[in-house]
Amino acid sequence: MCCIQFLFSANNMPVVRNQTFVHIMDWLKLASSENGVNSKVFPLVKDIIIAGITDIWSAIRNTCVAKLSRFLELFTLPQLEDFYESLVKVL
């Protein structure tokens, strides 16, 4: 089961979702290099971050937004553009 599917299947367990986002965001940060996020995994990273910052529970949104700057520093310019375009589509 993909982590995105797990997060959405835990919609009635906000504490579980929050801890999952904390661990996933920390792991993704460690898995990223100074050269940016690997282009093969970028779509998944983007989907996870957007799922977190648009979650219905404010604690999860706050957790993900607090960790967002770590990723913005690692994204390449095309990845940043893709991320912001996807975020605008959600809003």
Secondary structure, DSSP 4 states (H G I P E B T S, - for coil): --HHHHHHHTTT-HHHHHHHHHHHHHHHHHH-BTTBS-TTTHHHHHHHHHHHHT-SSHHHHHHHHHHHHHHHHHS-HHHHHHHHHHHHHH-
